[in-house]
């Protein structure tokens, strides 16, 4: 796996960080720590874009 993509082309993650608006800063800190440790993290604030 490289950059969260498996051999079949599907994205994979080690962790999904879910949170409410009030906890966004904590969730981003947790995600940052996990990524710094080498894990692939999916977090709404970084990985989801609004649909137009």
Buried (B, 14 or more C-beta within 10 A) or exposed (E): EEEBEEEEEEEEBBBEBEBEEEEEEEBBEBBBEBBEEEEBBBBBEEBEEEEE
